Amino acid sequence: MLSVTSAQLDAWMAALVFPLVRLLGLAMAAPVFSNRGVPMQVRLAIGLAIAMAVINAIVTDRGA
């Protein structure tokens, strides 16, 4: 059974939310993505994908 403590959950959420917020802000302000022709769902998906890649890089660097 998988057991997760609240401290682990807080750390995972912080690791996801902080890069996600910064990257979504960038995606909303970037001229390519701030165009009205780009749907909000596409911008959100791009932000989530980049945030996951950044989180993976951060976790890999900390583990090495």
Stockholm file with secondary structure:
# STOCKHOLM 1.0

chainA/1-64         MLSVTSAQLDAWMAALVFPLVRLLGLAMAAPVFSNRGVPMQVRLAIGLAIAMAVINAIVTDRGA
#=GR chainA/1-64 SS CCCCCHHHHHHHHHHHHHHHHHHHHHHHHSTTTSSTTSCHHHHHHHHHHHHHHHHHHHHHHHHC
#=GC SS_cons        CCCCCHHHHHHHHHHHHHHHHHHHHHHHHSTTTSSTTSCHHHHHHHHHHHHHHHHHHHHHHHHC
//
